[in-house]
Amino acid sequence: MTTDVRVLRQTEWDAWYDNLVRAFGGAPEPSDERALEKALTEYDRSIGVWDGDQVVGTAGAFTFRITVPGGASVPAAGITMVSVAATHRRRGLLRSMMRRQLDDIRGWGEPLAVLTASEPAIYGRFGYGIATDQLNAEIDTSRVRLSVPPGTDDVRLRYAAPADVLDACEAVYARLVPGRPGMLARQPGWERLQVLDSEDHRRGASPLQCVVAERGDEVVGYVRFRVKSEYGHSGHEGVVLMEDLEGLDLAARAALWRFLFDLDLTSTLRTRGRPVDEDWQHLVSDIRRCNLRLKDTLHVRLVDVGAALEARTYQTPVDVVLEVEDAFCPWNEGRWRLSGDPKGASCVRTEDPADLALSVRELGAAYLGGTSLASLGAAGRVRELRQGALVEASLGFSSAVAPWLPHGF
C-alpha cells in the first residue's frame, strides 16, 4: 500500500470530514455543526492521508492559547479531528500523522500540543499525559438544598435569547480565562459553538435557554440550559440540562445555581464538564445525592520542554534537574534544570546530576497543576534520584485552582 500524507486542500474538506464522521460511527452531524466545523478548520494546519483518491486518515490542529499556572496565555496546538479508516488499521497511519503534526508544531514555535481523546489509551505512546478532569453531576433537586452567600439577592436575573446576549456572555468568559489553568482564549468564531441549537442538539429537550445575571448595568454571569419534560407516578419529574454557567463572583454564580435548583416542574439537575473544585459543591446540603463522576478531559504534550516549563510559574520555589525521556520527540530528551517560583522560571540544558527521572508524558500530566508529581511517583512513573526532590517539585507544580477545559474542540 502506498499512502500520501499531506496538507488538506479546501476542495477536499467534505471527503476528509466524511471519513472522520464514518470513523466515529457514521451518524451524520447536524448541518449547523458541520458548517461551523468547516468554517473553523485551519486548512494549512490540517492534514490527511490518501490511498489513491480515497481519504483514509485525518488530523487537524487549531491555533489556541491556553492559560497555564501563573496566568500566562501560552500558544498551544489543539489537536482535533483525528481518524483512521477502519479499512486501514494497524498500518502506521496514526503514527505517521502524529509524527507530522509534532514536527510541524515544533516548526511553528508552539511549545504545547493539547487534545481530548475519544479513547484515553491512544495518545500516551505519543507523549500526551492526562492533565485535567471534568466533573459531571446528577443532582436530586427535590431533596438537595442550596445555601447561598450574602449578596446573592442583589443579583438580578433575566431571560434573554442566547444569540442576543452572546457578546456579553463572551465578555464574562474572557475575564475568567486568565484565572484558571486549562482555559482557552476563544478565537473569533468559537463563540458560535456555545449556541448551536438544532433538533439534534436538543435530544428531546427544549430549545437552548439563557439567563443572564446582572448587577447594575453590568452582566456578571450567565447560564445556558435546556429543560426536558418527564413525568412519573407522582407527576412532573422534569430534568434541567445545564450546558454552561459562568459568573464573575460567588454571588453571581450562586444566584444562577439557585435559579436552576428552583425551576418549576423539575426534580433533577444534570451538569457535565464542570471544574472539579467548583464552589457549588460546598453550598449543597447533601453531596451524596449529587452523584458526582469524574472523566478525563485535556491531554497535554510538551513539544518544547524548555519553553513550556519556562512559560508557567511555580507555586513554591523549585530547583530540580529533570532527566526527561521522550523517544517520539528526541529533541526533548536529556537533562533540564528547572528553576522557578511564583514570579517566573527558567529551564535550560544541563550536565548536572538528575534529581528526578520521568517521561514527557508525566510532565504533560503535571503541567497544569492538576496531577501530582508525587502521586505519579507513588505509581512508579517518576523516579526520585535526590531525596526530597519529588516533594519539592510536586509542591511547585501544583495549582491553587484546579485546571479545567471549558469545552471540547
N, C-alpha and C positions, 0 to 999 in steps of 0.2 A: 504494500500500500504506500502510495506517495501522497503526502498531505502538504498543504501550504498554510503557514501561519502568517497572517498579515493584517494590516490596519483596515478597519471597516470603511467601506465607501457608503455614502448616503443612499445610493440606489440599491444597496444590498440590505438595508435595515430590516425590511419586512421578513425576508427569508431568514436572516440572522435571529430576529426576535422570535419567529415561529419555532425555530429549533430550541430556543430557551423554554418557550411555553410547553412544547412537547416533552422536554426533559423533566418538567415539573408536573407531569400528569396529563397535559393536553387540554385541560379545560380552558376555553377562551377567556381572555382578560376582558373586563368591562371596557367599552370603547373609550370612555373618558380617561381611564387609567392608561390604556395603551397609547393614546395620543399624548398624554403627559410624559410617559416614559420616552417616547420618540423625541419630544421637544427637549428633554433634559439630557439625552445622550450626547456625550462628547466624542465625536467621531475620531478625532486624532488620538484619543486615549482609549479607544475600543478596538479589540482585535477579534479575529475569528480564525477558525481552522476550516479549510476547504478540502474536500476529497473530490477532485474534479470540479464540477459546478455545484456540488452539494455542500451546504454548511453543516459541519459535524461538531463544531465547538464554538463557544462564545465566552467572552470576558470583557469587562469594561472597568474603567477607573474614573470616578468622579473627582473633581477638584474640590477638596474640602479644607476647612481649617477647624481644628479641634482644640478645645480647652484642655490644658494639662495642669497638674498641681502647681500652684503659684499664680494661675490666672492667664498665662500666656496663651495666645491663639497660634497654633503650630500647623503648618501645611501637612496634609495627610491625603494620601490617595485612597479614595473609598472604593474598594474592590467590589464589583457588582456583576450581576447577570452572567454568572459562571455556569456553564453547562457543557456536557459532553453527550453526544447522541448515544443511545443505548446500543446501537449497532457498532460503535467504535470504542467500547470499553476496553480497559486493560491494554492499551496500545501507546500509553505515554502522552496522550493529548493534554490532559490536565497539567502534567508536569511541564510540558513544553510551554503552555500558556503562562503558568506561574513563573517559569524562568524568564520568559519575555517580559512579563509585567514588572518583575522586580528589577530587572536590568533597566527598563525604561524609567521606572520611578527613581532609581538612583541617578539616572541621567538628567531627570527633571529637577534634581536637587531637593526632593521631598524626603524628610527623614523617617516618615512613618507610612505604613500601609495598614488599613483597617477594613474589617468586613464583618458581616453577620453570616452565620453558617446555617444552611438547611440541615446539615448533619455535623455535629461538633467534632467528630472524629477525623474529618477530612483534612483539616489545614494545619494540624500540629506538625506534620512532617515537612511543611514548608516554612516553619519558624513562627507561626502565629500562636499566641497564647490567649486564653480567655481572660479578659481584663475587666469586664463588667457583667453584672447580673441585673435582671429586672424582677420586679415584684408584681405578681398577679394576685387578685383577691376576689372573693365572692362573699359579700357582707350581708348578713341577715339583718336588714334594717328594721324588721319588726321586733327584734329583740336587742339589738345593739344601739346604744345611745352615744351621742357625741357631745363632749363638753367643749365649749368654745371659750376663747380667751377674752379679756376685756377689749373693747374696741370693735368687736365683730358687728355689733348692731349699728355702728357708724358707717358701715359699708353698704352702699345702695346697689341692689341687683336689678338688672333689666334684661328682658329677652331682646335679641337682635338677630337679624338674618346673618348667618355665618359669613357670607361674602361681603356684606355691608361693613362689618367691623374687622375684616381680615387685617387691614393695615394697623389698626390699634392693637390687635392681639399680637401681631408680629413685633410691634414695638415693645410690648411686655416681654415676649420671649427673648428678644435681643438683649434686653437689660439683664436677664438672668444668665445668659450664656457664660460670661466670664467667671461666675461664682461656683460652677460645678464642673470638675473634670469629666471629660467624655462628651460634653455637649457640643453640637455642631453649629457653627455660624452659618445660618441658612443663606444660600446664594439666591439671586433673583430667579423666580420660577418655582422654587421649592415650597413656597408658602401655599401653592395650589394643592400640594399633596394633602394638606390638612383638611381640605373641604370637599374632597371627592364624595359624591353623593348619589351614585346611580342605584338602581334597584339591587344590583349585585352587592354593593357595599352595605346596603341596609339589612340584608339577610332576614327579612321578615319583620324588621323593626321599623320605627318611624323614620321619616327624613331627619337628616342631621339638624340638631337644635343647638343654639348657642345662648349662653347667658354671660353678660359682662359684669364685672364688679367695678364700681366707681366710688371715688372719694372726691367730692367737689366736682370739678370738670375733668378729672383725670381717670382714665381706665387703669385700674391697678390689678386686674386679674380677669380670667375668663375660664369658662368650661364649655366643652363641646361634648354632646352626648346624644344618644338615641333612647327611645323607650319601646320595649317590646311588651305588648299586652298579652298576659297569660291569665288563665282562670283555673281555680281549684274548687274543691267542695265547699270551701268557706267564702268563695267569691274571688275578687280580683287579687292576683298574685303577680303583678307586673314586674318586669326586670328593667333596671336602668343600666344602660351600657355606656360607661364613660369612655370617651375617646381621648380626651386631653384636658388637663387642668393645670393652670399656672397662676401664680399670684406673687406680687412683689413683696408681700409681708404676710405674717401669720394670720392676721385678722382677715385679710382678703381671701386667703386660702380657706380658712375656717368657714367663712360665710358661704363659699361655693360648695364645700363639702356638706355643710348643714342643708343647703338647698337640695342637694342630691338625696340626702337621707330622708328628707321630708316630702318628697314628691308623692302626690296622691295616687292611690290605686297601685302602688308598687310595694314590694317587700324584699327585694334583693337588689344590691348594687354590685355590678361586676366591673372591675378595673383590670387593666393589663398594662404591662410595660412601664411600671412606676419605679421611682428610685427606692432602693432597699431601705434607706433610712428616712423615708418621708415622715413628716411630723404627725400626720393624722393618726398614725399607729399609737401615739401616746395620748390621744384625745378620746379614744373609744372606750366603752365600758367593758367590753369582753372581746379580747383579741382572738380568742379561740374560735369565736363564731364569725371571724373574718376570713377563715380558710385561706391562709397565705400559702403561696407557692413561688419558688424561685426558678428562674430559667436563665441560662447563659445568653448574653447578647453580643457585645462588641468583642471581637478578636483583634488583637493588636500585634503588629510585626514591626520591629525596629529595622529599618532599611539602612540607616546610618547610625550605628551605636553611639559614636561620639556626639554627633549633632543632636540626636534625640535626647540623650541624658543631660546634655547642657541646656536644652530648651525648657526644662522644668526646674522647679525649686524643690527643696527637701525640708521636711517637717522639723527635723533636728539635724545638727551638723553631722556630716559623713565624710570620711576619708578612707576609701577602700580601693583595693586593686581587684578588679574583676577579671577572671580568666573565662573568656567567652568562647563557647563552641557554636559555630554556625557553618555547617557543611554546605548548605544551599547557597549562602552568600558569603563566600570565604573572605571577602574584604573586611568582614567584621571580626574574624577570628583573632584571638590573641589576648594580650593583657591591656586593660584600660584602667587608668587611675581616675576615679571619680571623687571629686572634692566639691562639696556643696553644703548649703544651709538655706534658711528661708529667704535669703536675699539673692541667691544665684548659684551657679555651678560651673565647673569646668570638667571636661572628660577628655583625656589625652592618652596616647600610646605610652607605654612604659615597659621597662625591663625589670622592674621591681618584683619581688616575690608576690604571688597571688594571695589574697585574703579569702576570696570566695570563688568557687568554680560553678558555672551554670551555663545553660544554653540560652540562645537568643529567645527561645520560646518562653522561658521563665522570666526573662527581662520584659517581654511583652505582657505577660500576665500581671506583673507587678507594676508596670509603668505608670498607670493612672492612679495607683494607691488603693485599689480595691482588693487586691490579692496580696496576702502577707508573704514576704520572702521567708519568714520564719516557718510558716505553715508548709511552704514548698520544701524547705529544708527538712522538716519533720517527715515529709513524704519521700525524702531521698533525692529530690530533684535539684537541690542546691547543696553543695558541699562546703562546709566551713573549714578553711585551711589555717586561719588565725583565730584563736579563741576570742570570743566577744564580737567578732566581725559581723556575724549573722544578725545578732540583736541590733547592733548599731545601724546596719544597712536597712533592716526591716523597719525600724522606727523612722528612719529618714525617708524611706519611700512611701510611708503611709500618708493618707489624706484625711483631714478632719471631716470632709464631706465625701460621702460615697460617690464614686464615679457613676455616670448614668448616660446612656444613649437615648435621646428623647424619641427617636423614630428610626425606622429602617430605611434602607436605600438599595 
